[in-house]
Amino acid sequence: MSEPIDLSKLEKKLIIRNVEEKDIDKIAELSRICFPNMEPWTREQLQSHIEIFPEGQFCVEYDGTIIGAASSLIIDFTEYEDKHTFDEITDDGYITNHDPEGTHLYGISIMVHPDYRRLHIGTRIYEARKDLVRRLNLKGFLVGGRIPNYHNYSDQMSAAEYVRQVIQQKVYDPVLSFQLLNDFKLKRVNPNYLSDDAASQKYAVLLEWSNVDYIPRSKRLYLRAFPVRICTVQYMLKKINSFEEFAAQCEYYVDVAALDESDFVVFPETITLHLLSFLGEKVPGKQVRRLADFTEDYIELFRTLAVKYNVNIIGGSHFVEENELIYNVSYLFRRDGTIDRQYKLHITPDERKWWAVQPGNELKVFDTDCGKIAILICYDIQFPELCRQAVDRGARILFSPFCTDDRQGYLRVRYCAQSRAVENEVYTVISGTAGNLTHVPRVDTMYSQSGIFSPSDFPFPRDGIVGECGANIETVVIGEVDLEILRRNRVTGTVTHLKDRRRDLYRITEGPAARERHLTEMR
């Protein structure tokens, strides 16, 4: 008698799911197969998609193989002209213009491997995206659809006439006919939509599927405001005799921030140098290792304060020892009790010489209850490529704890922070140390003037300064920034730096360390 058939060996499971980082290279290759005469997706673009709007990126896995994929973003369609281009609606393919408060889902790509085009994969993907529209309560689903058979008729009729004949089913187009079958309605025909789409003669049709379940949220299309209140601390070094005294000084500043209902409080770089006041260690290389012994105490202190005072804390930075190496690490302590960290990526000559500090290898963008942020420790803010990567991944506020011992060092941090605010259309925050420890070697006299900076345009404060401390005194400055004003200004500002970038001339790509990290994660 034969054994029962193992049905699992006969199964070929089809799964529609959100794209994950491990899928990126496979989807990039799929785009090359599906669109052989057009520019394929790059790893950087696909990485940007899943970091900015992971819920809108779908793939189809059949028997363990990626056979289909689709990308999308949310937009407020009133902010775009009907005759837009692909590059305009996708911010050159990176979807950094994704608007979580927008009105429509916009589909920017759908592809199915040629060997699997009789399995209704495209319809399944469209249904998944329609479900997303319903779940997010969006008004509808827009697509800029290709008309790839038009090149066969372009010498006989206009693009508009070709589209009319497809709608009347006198002519068949593999893309438009399929989209009409999926209940999309024609809005208009757009010329010069995709510059490399020779088959469509650069035309596309703007189509819309309306969500009949949509419930209007408000008569206003815009949020009135998305205020975020920030307290940046100008921390004074002075003699203390215990960790408890250090903790008391930190708690004082957190209390001040909480009394004014701040969303963030920011401390300076290497704040725990203050502990050297009572440790008695004079050899620089040993100083940082003694400080590393306080890592768990430092983390527990700020984690407790964040929850107790209901405020997100950028805990300056602290020296950490890992595998006998020293790193300069900034921690984010969220008010819900969760913790993240950012390693300093660019190490100054003095840090290498005296403390043997090692660089980190990963830039992180953090989710918070006030949107996405990034932490760029002191020297890191002076590298515009790094800040641009953070902004492309959705960061709207860049925090830069710093520690400088003279005016020119401070001005490098300040000028670069203000430049990053202008060129990236973000808010930047710097927090520095004042005072000195005269009895501790290598803890020099500090120079600082902490501040909060904005872009330079009419909706923002004069001189692009939300608030700033007096120089070299113990104090805080509290200012309120508005992420909704920032969002609007990126679209309608006097100048629009992010929209106007010339990616045909330059772009920032990931280096070998980031690519190796992605490969390791996929393994």
N, C-alpha and C positions, 0 to 999 in steps of 0.2 A: 504493500500500500504506500503510495507516494505521500510525501510530506505536503502539508498545506502550502499554497503559493504565498511567498512573502511579498505582499502587495507593495511594501515600501520600496522594493527594488524596481517596481514598475512606475512608481510615481515620478512626475516631473512637476514640481510645485512652481506656481507663478505667484510672485509677491510684488505688490506695489507699495513702496515705502519711501520715506525721505532719504535724500542723499546723505551719505556719511563721508568722512575724510578718506576712508580707505577706497572709495569708489572713484575718486577724482581722476586718476590716470586712465581708468577704464572708460569714463565718460568722455574725456578728451579724445581718446582714440576712436570712440564711437562717433564723435562729431566729424572726425576726419573721414570716416567711412561713409557717413550719411550725406555729407556736403563736400564732395571731393574737390570741387572747383571754387570753394569759398574758404575764408579764413576760419580755422577751427577755434573752439574754446581753448584758452590757455589754462594751465594749472592755477595761475594767480587769479584769473577771473572766476573760475569755479570755486576756489578757496574763498574768495570774497562773497560769493553767493551764499555758501552755507554758514559763513560767519555772521552775515548781516540779516538774512531771512531764511533760516533753515527749514521752516515749515512750508515754504513755497517751492522747494526744490525736490522733485520726485524722480525716482528711477523704477524700472521694472526689472525684476530678477526672475529668470526662468531657468529652472534646474541649475541654479548656482551661477548663471551667466547674466551679466547686465546687457539687456537687449533693447532697452528704451530709456529715455530720460527727458525731463522737461525743466525749464527754469522760468521763474517769474518773480515779480516784485509788486509792492503796493504803491500806488501813486494817487495823488489828488489831481484828477484829470483837468480840473479847471486851471491848473498852473501851466499846462502845456498847450501849444497850438495844435489844432487838428492835423496840420501838415508838418508833423514832427518827423525826425529821422530816428533810425535805430540807435545811433550813438547818443542822441539827445535823451531818449526815453530810458536808456540803460546806463547813462554816464560812462560811455565807451565800454560797455560790457561788464562793468564792475558793480552795478546796482547800488552804488554809494548814495544815490538819490532816493533809495527806498524810504517810504514814509509810512510808519506804522499807523498813523492817524488818517491815512488817505481814504479814498472812496472806492477805488477799483483795484482788482487784481489785474496785472498786465502780464500776459504770457509772452516771453521773449524768445523761447525756443522750445521745440518739441521734435524729437527724433526717434525713429525706430529702425533697428538693424534691417537691411534689405532682406535677409533670410527669414524674417519673422513678421512680414507685413500682411499676413492673412490671418492673424490671431486676434484682430481687433485691439491691438495694444494701444494705438492712438486714442481710441474711444475710451478705454479704461483710464488712461492718463487724464483725459479731459474730464471724466466723471470725478476723479479724485480732486482735481482742481476746483470743479464746481462745488464739491462738498466743502472744500476749504473756504470758498467764497461765502457759502451759507453759514459755516461755523463762525467766521469772523464778522458776519453781518455787513458785508460789503455790497455796494449798489449793483455791481456787475463785474464781468470778466471781459477784458479787452485783449485783442491780439492784433499784431501787425502781420498779416498773413502774406506769404509769398504767392506768386502766380507763375510757377516755373514752366508752364507750357506756353506762356505768352510769346516767347521768342519765336515760336512757330507761326505766329499770327501777326507779329508786330508790323509787317509790311502790308498788311491787309486792313487793319483796324487800329483804333486808339486803345489804350489800356482800359478806359472807361467802357468802351463798346465791348471789348473782350469780356470784362467782368459781367456786363449785362447778359451776354450770351451764355456765360457759365451759369448764371442764376436761372436763366430760362431753359437750361439743360440742352442747349444747342451745341455747346462745346464742353468738353470735359477737362478739368484741371485737377491734378491729383491732390493739391493742397486745398484750394478754395472749395471744390466740390465736397471734400471731406468735412471742412469746417461748417459749411451750410447744412450738411446732414446732422451736425451736432448742435443745431439750433442757434448758430451765430447769425446776426443780422448785419448787413452792410451799413457802414456809416459814411465812408468816403474812400477814394483812391489816392494814395500818397506817392508822388514822384520822389526820386532820389532817396529812398528809404534805406536801402542797403547798397552801398557803393560797389560791393564785390559780387552782387547777385545778377550775373549776366543773363541767366535763364529768364529771370523776371524783368529784364531790362531796367533794373533798379527800382521797379514799382513794388508797392505792397498795398493790400487792402486793409483798412481799419475796420474791424468787426467787433461786435459787442454781443455778449450773452447777458441778459438782464436777470437779476436775482429777484424772483417774484416774492420771496420770503423776506426781503429786506425791510427792516423796521427803522425808519429815520431816527437818528440819535439826537438831532437838534436841528434847528433852522440855520445854524451857523456851520460853515464848512471848516472854519479854523478854531482851534483852541484859543481861548483868550490869552492864556499864558501857561507856561510850564516853569514856574520859578524854582530855583535851587539856591538855598542859602548856604554860604561857605564861610567858615572861620579859619583864617590862616594865622598860625602862631609864630611870633618872633620870640624864640625861646632863649632865656638868659642862662649862661653857664655861670655858676657860682659855687662856692665850697659847700658840699654836703657831706654827711657822715654815714649814710646808709642807703640801701635800696629803698627803704620805706620813705625817706625824705624825697628821693627821686620820684617815687610813685605819687606822693602827695602833691608835688609840683605839677606833674602831668594831669592829675585829677582836677586840680584847680582850673587848668585851661579847658578841659573837657566840660566842666561845670559851667564855665563862662559861655562856651559855645552853646550848650544845651539851654541855658536860660534865655538865649535869643532865638531858640528853635532852629538852630543850624541843622542842615542835612549832612554836612561834612565838617570835620575839624582836621587840620593838616599840621603835622609836626615836621621839624627839619631833618635833614640828612644826618646820619650818625649821632642821633640824639643821645644814645647810651654812652658816648664819650664822657658824659657827665659822671658816670659811675667811677671813672678813673680818679675822681676827687678823693675817694676814700680807699682805693685798692692799693696804693703805694707802689705800683709797678712803673718802672722808669724806662725799660727797654721796649721800643716800639713794637717789635715783632711779638713780644710776650703780652703787651698791652691788649692787643685785639683778641688774643686767645683767652685772656682772662675775661674780657667782655663777652665772648662767645659762651662762657659758662652760665651767663644769665639769660640765655635765649628763652628757656621755658618760662622763667619768671616774667620776662618782658612780654611774651605772647599772652600769658594768663592775665597780666595787668590790663593790657589794652583790650583784650577780648571782653573782659568783665566790664570795663568802662563803657565800651560801645553798647552793650546790652543795658547796663544800668541807666545810662543817660540817653538812650534811644538816639544815637547819632553814629553815622559812619565815620570811622577814623582812619586816616592815612598816617600810620605810626612812624613817620619819619623814615629812618633806616637803622639797621642794626648789623653788626658784624656776626656772621654765622660761620661755624666750622663744619665742613662736610668732607669726609674722606681725607682729613688732615689738611684741607685747603680752606682758605678764608675767602668769603664772599660778602659783599655789601648788599643787603637785602631790605627792600621796603615791603611792609605788610599792609594789606587792606583788611581792616576789621569791620565787618558789616554789623549793623545794629540788630540783625536777626541771629547773630552769634556765629556766622560762617566767616571763614578766613581765606584769603588768597595772598600770594606774594609775587613780587617782581624783583629779579636780580638786576643789579646794575650791569649794563652791557658795555660801557666804555669806561675804562679805568685810567685815571690820571697818572702822570709820571710819578708824583709823590706817593700816591697810594701803592703803586707797584714797588717803589724804592723802600719805603719805610714799613709797610704792613704786608707786602706780598699779596695784595688783594687780586683775586682772579675774576675774569669777566663771566657773566652769565651768557646764555646762548639763545634765549627766547624772549621775544616781545609779546606780552600778554595784553589783551583788552578785556576788561572786567565788566560783567553785568552788575548793576546796582538798582536799587529802587528809584534812582534818579537818572536812569539811562546808563549808557556805556561810558566808561572812563579808561584812561591809561595813566600809568605812573612812570615818569622819566626822571631818573635820579640825577640831579645836578648836571654833570657833564653830558648826560644823554640828551638833554633838551637842546644841546648845541649841535646836534646832527639832524638836519631837516629831513633826511630820508626816513629816519626812524619815526619821526612824528607823522609824516605823511602816511606811512604804513598803518599807524594806529588809527588815524582818521579814516582811511579807506576801509578799515574794519569796523567802523561805526563809533569810535570814541568822539564824544562831544566836549569833554572836559579833560585837559591834560594837567596832572598834578606833578610838580617838580620840587620835591624836598631838596635843599641845597645846603652846603657848608663851604663858605669862602673866607679867606683870611685877609683879603685886601679889597680895595674898591674896584680895581680893574677886573679881578676875578668875579666879584659880584655883578658888575656891569655886563660881563659876558653872559651870565645866566639871565639877567633881566632883559637885555636887548634881544637875546635869542627867544626868550619866552614871549615877548611882545611880537616878534617877527612870526613865530609859529602861530600866534592867534590871528594875525592878519592873513597870512598866506594859506592857512587851512580853514579859516572861518570857524574857529573854535574859541572856547574860553581856556585860559591858562592860569595856573595858580602856583606861586612860589612861596616857600616857607624856609626861613633861614635862622641861623644861630647868632646871638650876640654875646658879648662878654668874653671871659677867658678863665683859664685855670692856671694861675701863675706858678703853682707848685707842681705842675704836671708837664713833663717833656712832651713835645710834639702836639700839644693842644694850644695852638697859637691864638693870638688876638683875632676875634671874628669880626667880619663886616657883613651887615645884612640890612635889607629894607624889603620886607615881605610884601607881597601884593597879589591882586587879582586883576587879570587883564582880559580885554575883549577885542573883537575885530574893530576896525576903524571905519565906521559908516554912520549914517544919520540915526538909526535906532539905538545906537550904543552910546555909552558915556563919552564925554569929550576927552580927547587924548587916548582913548582906548583903555582907560584906567577905571575899573570898577571900585577899587579901593586900595590904599597902600599905607603901610606903617611909617612912622618916623624912623630915621636911620639909627640903628645900634642902640635901641632901647627895648626894654622888656614890655611887650604889649601884644595885642591881637588886632586884626582888622577883620570886620565882618561885612560881607557884601552879598548881594543877591543877583544872580544871573538868570536869564530866561531862555530856555532851550527852544521855545516856540518862536521867539523873535529870531533866534539863530537860524532855525529851519526856514522861516520865510525869507530871511535876508539872503540865504544861499540861492534862492530862486529869483528874487526881485531886487537884489542889492544894486548899488551904484556900480560896483564891479562884482563879478562872480568867479572867484579864483578857481574853485573846484570844477565848475562847469566848463571853464574856458581853457583848461589844460590841453596842451598839444601832445596827446599820446602818440600821434604819428611821428613826433620828433624825439620823445623821451618817455620813459616810464620806469617805475621802481619795481624790481623783481626780487624774489627771495634769493638769499645766498646759499652756499653749500650746507651750512649748519642747519638752516631751516628745512631744506630739502631732505637732509639725512634724518632729521627728526620725524618728518612725515613718513619716510620709508620705515623707520623703526616702529612707529605707531601702527602702520598697516600690517607689519609682520606679527 
